[in-house]
Amino acid sequence: MKNKYFNKITKLLEQVHSRFATAHQLEFKNVFGAVGGYVNGRIFISGGKFGVALRLPPKTLDDLFQEKGVKHLKYFPKGHIKKEYAVLSQRILKNKNQLRKLVDESIKYVLFIK
């Protein structure tokens, strides 16, 4: 799978975790015209026209939605809101330390939810 969303997600993951793919079973799939990143079979990141979104626990989402530029994920303009996801602001995407922490939290969250 090669497209601009795949390239953007893999570049971001490489920047924050250069050995990410060797530590986890990582795969990418098409999701409603976007690309979803899966770790050990569970989706944790999504990239598309909307930007880049992470699947995160409720408390982290509450905190993120207080920040300017962070929004809820909708794959389609009139589609329903994906409640466990936050579309990250450009400021967060450029902050490697914050992005690394959020990616780590997303992975932990998806690996341990039932």
Residue frames as qw, qx, qy, qz and C-alpha x, y, z in Angstrom:
[[0.000, 0.891, 0.454, 0.000, 0.00, 0.00, 0.00],
 [0.412, -0.128, 0.047, 0.901, 1.54, 3.25, -1.11],
 [0.057, 0.799, 0.424, 0.423, -0.34, 6.52, -0.99],
 [0.117, 0.616, -0.220, 0.748, 0.07, 9.96, 0.56],
 [0.651, -0.607, 0.089, -0.447, -1.74, 9.03, 3.80],
 [0.966, -0.134, -0.105, 0.194, 0.32, 5.88, 4.24],
 [0.596, 0.409, -0.199, 0.662, 3.49, 7.88, 3.62],
 [0.181, -0.693, 0.166, -0.678, 2.49, 10.55, 6.14],
 [0.825, -0.505, 0.048, -0.248, 1.67, 8.06, 8.91],
 [0.937, -0.011, -0.103, 0.333, 4.78, 5.96, 8.39],
 [0.396, 0.555, -0.205, 0.702, 6.99, 9.07, 8.32],
 [0.417, -0.688, 0.160, -0.572, 5.47, 10.31, 11.59],
 [0.932, -0.357, 0.024, -0.063, 5.92, 6.93, 13.26],
 [0.815, 0.256, -0.158, 0.495, 9.50, 6.71, 12.02],
 [0.122, 0.683, -0.208, 0.690, 10.25, 10.17, 13.48],
 [0.535, -0.609, 0.265, -0.521, 8.96, 9.32, 16.94],
 [0.802, -0.295, 0.512, -0.090, 9.89, 5.60, 17.05],
 [0.315, 0.622, -0.620, -0.359, 12.60, 4.56, 14.64],
 [0.098, 0.176, -0.979, -0.025, 12.30, 0.87, 15.66],
 [0.596, 0.034, 0.302, -0.743, 8.54, 0.81, 15.97],
 [0.814, 0.238, -0.320, -0.423, 7.87, -1.86, 13.34],
 [0.515, 0.273, -0.794, 0.175, 10.39, -4.26, 14.87],
 [0.110, -0.128, 0.722, -0.671, 8.87, -3.98, 18.35],
 [0.555, 0.286, 0.504, -0.597, 5.27, -4.55, 17.27],
 [0.371, 0.302, 0.799, 0.365, 3.37, -6.37, 14.56],
 [0.154, 0.560, 0.066, -0.811, 2.50, -3.33, 12.47],
 [0.319, 0.316, 0.759, 0.472, 0.24, -3.29, 9.43],
 [0.189, 0.327, 0.011, -0.926, -1.75, -0.76, 7.43],
 [0.246, 0.431, 0.852, 0.169, -5.18, -1.09, 5.83],
 [0.103, -0.308, -0.325, -0.889, -7.58, 1.10, 3.90],
 [0.074, -0.480, -0.744, 0.459, -10.28, 2.54, 6.15],
 [0.191, 0.841, 0.465, -0.201, -13.09, 4.54, 4.50],
 [0.472, 0.824, 0.052, 0.309, -10.71, 6.19, 2.03],
 [0.210, -0.864, 0.422, -0.175, -8.10, 6.78, 4.71],
 [0.655, 0.274, -0.675, 0.199, -5.28, 4.58, 6.02],
 [0.712, -0.638, 0.102, -0.275, -5.42, 2.88, 9.40],
 [0.315, 0.511, -0.752, 0.271, -2.34, 1.73, 11.27],
 [0.883, -0.357, -0.153, -0.264, -2.78, -1.45, 13.29],
 [0.031, 0.549, -0.778, 0.303, -0.59, -2.81, 16.05],
 [0.105, -0.036, 0.974, -0.199, -1.04, -6.50, 16.77],
 [0.036, -0.408, -0.858, -0.309, -4.34, -6.38, 14.84],
 [0.119, -0.781, -0.536, 0.296, -5.84, -3.32, 16.59],
 [0.320, 0.714, 0.193, 0.593, -6.19, 0.10, 14.98],
 [0.477, -0.587, -0.285, 0.589, -4.42, 2.91, 16.81],
 [0.093, -0.501, 0.176, 0.842, -3.75, 5.58, 14.17],
 [0.510, 0.616, 0.586, 0.132, -5.61, 6.81, 11.13],
 [0.164, -0.441, 0.224, 0.854, -4.62, 9.27, 8.42],
 [0.362, 0.571, 0.684, 0.274, -6.76, 10.84, 5.73],
 [0.148, 0.659, 0.262, 0.689, -8.15, 14.11, 4.38],
 [0.491, -0.828, -0.215, -0.165, -8.97, 15.01, 7.98],
 [0.049, -0.800, 0.531, -0.274, -5.31, 14.78, 9.09],
 [0.476, 0.166, -0.833, 0.225, -3.86, 12.29, 11.57],
 [0.661, -0.502, 0.045, -0.556, -5.94, 10.80, 14.38],
 [0.220, 0.249, -0.891, 0.309, -5.00, 8.62, 17.34],
 [0.697, -0.452, -0.480, -0.281, -7.21, 6.27, 19.33],
 [0.183, 0.350, -0.580, 0.713, -6.82, 7.26, 22.96],
 [0.273, -0.414, -0.808, 0.319, -8.35, 6.70, 26.41],
 [0.096, -0.841, -0.487, -0.216, -11.19, 9.03, 27.52],
 [0.430, -0.792, -0.095, 0.424, -9.14, 11.12, 29.99],
 [0.445, -0.224, 0.393, 0.773, -6.46, 11.86, 27.40],
 [0.171, 0.527, 0.613, 0.563, -9.14, 12.76, 24.84],
 [0.224, -0.889, -0.392, 0.078, -10.79, 15.15, 27.30],
 [0.435, -0.652, 0.128, 0.608, -7.45, 16.91, 27.82],
 [0.396, 0.026, 0.555, 0.732, -6.63, 17.02, 24.10],
 [0.107, 0.687, 0.612, 0.377, -10.00, 18.48, 23.12],
 [0.261, -0.874, -0.204, 0.354, -9.18, 21.48, 25.31],
 [0.421, -0.385, 0.371, 0.733, -6.29, 22.32, 22.98],
 [0.412, 0.686, -0.070, -0.596, -6.71, 24.56, 19.96],
 [0.392, 0.517, -0.628, -0.431, -6.88, 22.71, 16.65],
 [0.068, -0.053, 0.994, -0.068, -7.67, 19.24, 18.04],
 [0.610, 0.059, -0.080, -0.786, -10.96, 17.89, 16.75],
 [0.748, 0.017, 0.606, -0.270, -13.14, 14.80, 16.68],
 [0.113, -0.210, 0.831, 0.502, -12.63, 12.24, 13.93],
 [0.695, 0.463, 0.367, -0.410, -15.27, 11.88, 11.24],
 [0.516, -0.048, 0.690, 0.506, -14.36, 9.89, 8.12],
 [0.164, 0.524, 0.601, 0.581, -17.11, 11.67, 6.17],
 [0.032, -0.271, 0.089, -0.958, -18.41, 15.25, 6.58],
 [0.633, -0.307, -0.041, -0.710, -21.89, 14.04, 7.59],
 [0.700, -0.010, -0.710, 0.068, -20.63, 10.81, 9.17],
 [0.684, -0.702, -0.178, -0.085, -20.76, 9.92, 12.83],
 [0.060, -0.824, 0.499, -0.261, -18.02, 10.93, 15.26],
 [0.805, 0.056, -0.547, 0.223, -15.47, 8.25, 16.14],
 [0.499, -0.831, -0.037, -0.243, -15.58, 8.83, 19.89],
 [0.836, -0.443, 0.107, 0.306, -12.26, 7.19, 20.81],
 [0.672, 0.259, 0.204, 0.663, -10.20, 9.29, 18.37],
 [0.077, -0.880, -0.055, 0.466, -8.70, 12.77, 18.28],
 [0.648, 0.631, 0.113, 0.413, -7.49, 14.44, 15.10],
 [0.602, -0.464, -0.082, 0.645, -4.22, 16.03, 16.15],
 [0.155, 0.966, 0.018, -0.204, -3.35, 19.66, 15.54],
 [0.672, 0.628, -0.214, 0.328, -0.34, 20.66, 13.45],
 [0.175, -0.784, 0.456, -0.384, 1.30, 21.95, 16.63],
 [0.810, -0.337, 0.452, -0.163, 1.13, 18.49, 18.21],
 [0.923, 0.353, 0.101, 0.120, 2.31, 16.77, 15.01],
 [0.445, 0.751, -0.299, 0.387, 5.40, 19.00, 14.98],
 [0.376, -0.680, 0.504, -0.377, 6.17, 18.42, 18.68],
 [0.620, 0.244, -0.745, -0.042, 8.05, 15.09, 18.58],
 [0.047, 0.135, -0.819, 0.555, 8.06, 14.62, 22.36],
 [0.537, 0.121, 0.380, -0.743, 4.32, 15.15, 22.75],
 [0.748, 0.291, -0.369, -0.468, 3.58, 13.07, 19.65],
 [0.410, 0.259, -0.862, 0.146, 5.77, 10.22, 20.94],
 [0.190, -0.025, 0.741, -0.643, 3.93, 10.23, 24.27],
 [0.661, 0.231, 0.141, -0.700, 0.54, 10.19, 22.54],
 [0.678, 0.315, -0.605, -0.276, 1.55, 7.37, 20.17],
 [0.207, 0.184, -0.894, 0.353, 2.85, 5.36, 23.15],
 [0.381, 0.083, 0.572, -0.722, -0.39, 5.98, 25.04],
 [0.713, 0.284, -0.189, -0.612, -2.45, 4.99, 22.01],
 [0.556, 0.273, -0.783, -0.064, -0.56, 1.72, 21.60],
 [0.010, 0.067, -0.847, 0.528, -0.90, 0.86, 25.29],
 [0.527, 0.161, 0.303, -0.777, -4.59, 1.70, 25.15],
 [0.753, 0.275, -0.328, -0.499, -5.41, -0.47, 22.15],
 [0.453, 0.266, -0.846, 0.092, -3.32, -3.40, 23.36],
 [0.069, -0.031, -0.838, 0.540, -5.10, -3.55, 26.70],
 [0.550, 0.061, 0.117, -0.824, -8.73, -2.71, 25.84],
 [0.361, 0.080, 0.927, -0.071, -11.16, -5.60, 25.74]]
